[in-house]
Amino acid sequence: MFAIAIDGPAGAGKSSVAKAAARELGFTYVDTGAIYRTIALYMLEKGVDIEDPAAVTKALPGVEVSLEYGEAGQRTLLGGRDVSEKIRTQEVSMATSRWVAHIPEVRAFLVEVQRELARKNNVVMDGRDIGTVILPKAQLKVFLTASPEERARRRTLQLAEAGEPADFEEVLREVVQRDRQDSAQLDLLPTDGVILDTTGLGFEQVVEKLTSMARERMENEGGGGE
């Protein structure tokens, strides 16, 4: 099996690019961020105090998160219910980045789920710690980035398309804040990764660069697997 691990700061377009690249390559796309967001949504819906790691950890056994794949792409299920749209709200995004994703027990809870997907499929996986913790033997590790202003612009457009109009300056402040929160993790990026700065590039250009790198790596390494 061949694995592509994609990391990078919030708003860099990791999920959109990873999804398109997986489709182009015929790989399985695994949106790890969606899994974390689903846990955050569960905690919010159950009234769990997300600022209390012990409370979140205690509630984890009740979480039933799964992924389904079809012609329309990946669907995220919570207890069998499709929550693909609900997990993209601003409330869930902030709950995930500020609290839930930083709880060690949550991360440990999901490690094996993600590794099992990579053992059975050629995958494109995006999210935190993919190249260092989840798939340390991934054949291609990419750090996807862009300027804070570019990422804020993209996020503002994404929210508008989802029916949640947002102020650009407010979104920019949130992007900068998340960069500060994630700085320690970003310092631990794999040394064998490739940096892909997407500032000023169109979406299709980014996907082309990523798929080209993947095909070249597959030709040079002949596949292999986790």
N, C-alpha and C positions, 0 to 999 in steps of 0.2 A: 504493500500500500504506500501511496505517496501523500504526504501531508504538507499543507501550506499554512503557516501560522502568521497571523496579522495582528500587530499591536499598534499603539499610537494614542495620542491625546484625544480627548472628547471632541466630537464634531469634525474629525478628519475624514469622515465618510467611510470608515472601515466596513460597516455592515453592507452598505450599498455596493461598494466596490467588490467586496468578498463574494457577495451573492451573484453579481454579474460575472465575475471571473469563474466561479464554480460552474455556472451555466455554460459558459464558453468552453470550459475544459471538460465538461461532463462529470464533474466531481460533486460530492455531497457538500452542501453548505451548512455549517453549524454556527449559528448565531449565539455565542455564549452569553453575550450581554442580555439577550432575550430571556435566558434562563434566570439570570440574576434579577432582572426586572420582574419576572414572574413571582419570585420569592418575595420581593418587596411589595408587590400588589397583594399577595396573600396576607402579608402582615398588616397592611393598611386596611384591608377588608375585614380582617378578624379583630382589629382594634389593638393589635400588639404594639407596644412601645418600641419603635424602631431605634430609639436612642439607647435602649437597654440591651446590650449584647446577650445577656443571660436570658432575657425574655424571648428574644428572637431564636436563640439556640433551642430553648425549650419547645418552641412551636414548630421547629423544622420537621419532626416526624409526620406532621399532618400535611406537609406539602407533597402533592402528587403532580409533578411537572414532566411533560413529555413533548417531543417534537414529532410532527407529521410532515411528510413531503408529498407533493403532488405537482401537477402542471402549473399551479399558481404559486409554487414555491413552498417555503417553510411556514407551517402554522404552529403556534405555541399554545399548548393546552395546559390548563390548570384544573385538575380533577376532572378531566375529560371535556372541559369547557374551553372554547376558543377565545383566548384573551389577547390575540395578536395585536389588536388595535388599542385595547385598554392599557397595555404596558408601555405605550409610546407617549403617554401624557406627561406634561411637565412635572406633575406631582410625583409620579412614579420615578421619573428620571432623577430627580433630586434626592428622593428617598434612597434610591439605589446607590448613587455616587457618594452621598454624604455619610451613609450609615451601613446599609446592608452589605455592600460589596467589600467592606473593610473588616468584616467579622470573620476571623479564622475558621470558625466552625462551619460557616456557610460555604466558604471556599473548599474546605475539605469534603463537605457533603456532595459537592458537584464534580470533584476531580475525576472520580471513576466513571461517572456518567459520560463525561467528555472523552476520556481515553478509550472507552469501549466503542464509541462511534468511529474513532480513528483506526481502531484495530480491524474494523469490518469494512471500511470504505476508504476510497481516496477522498480526502476532505480539504476544504478551505475553512479554517476556523479563525474567528476574530474575537478579540477580547483581551483582558488583562492576564498576564503570566502564561500565555499560551506557549510561547517559545522557550520559556525558562522552567516552568513547573508542569504544565499539562502535557505538552509534546516537546520535550527537550531534544528529541531526535528527529524533529520535523526537517524534511529535506530543504525547505525554503522558509526562511523567517524574514518577514518584511515589517519595517516600522513606517507606517503611513502617517504623514504629518502635513500641516499647512499652517499658515500664519493664524494667530488668534482672530484677526478681523475676517479672514476668509472663512474660518470655521463658524464664526458667529453669523455670518451672512447665510451660509448654507443651512444652519440650524433654524434661523428665522424663517427661511423659505419652507423648510420641512414642516415647521409648526403651522404655518399659514395654510399649507396644503392639507394638513390634518384638521383644519377648522379651529386652530388655536392661535389666532393672531398674537404676535409678540413684538415688543419693542427691541429694535436692534441693539441699542446701548445696554439695555438690561441683560439681553442674551450674551453680549460681549463680556459684561462683568461676571456672569456666571461661568463663561468659558475660562476666563482668567482665574477665577476662584477654583474651578475644578483642576486646572493645571497645577495650582499650588498644592491642592489636596493629593494629587497623583504624582507629585514630583519625586517622592521617595521610590515609588514603584517604577517610574520611567527611568530612574537611574540604574535600575537592575535589568535593563534590556539585554538580551543575549548579544554577546560580542560577535557572534557569527551571523548577525542579521544584516539586512540591506535597508538603507534609508531611502524612502521614496517621498520626496516633497511634492505635493500636488498643488501648491499655490500657483494660480494662473493657468492651470491645466484644465481642459474640459473632461467631463466624466469618461467619455469613450477613450480619451488619450490615456487616462490613468489605468483603465481596465486593460488596454492594449499593452502598456508597459508591464503590468503585473503578469498577464498571461504569457508574454514573451519571455520574461524571466523564468516562469515556471516551466515552459517548454524547453528552454535551454538547459535548465537544471535537470530535467527528466532525461534529456538526451545524454548529458554528461554523466549522470549518476545511474541511469538505467532503472529508476524507480526506487526499490527498497521500501522499508516501512518501519513503523513504530514498533 
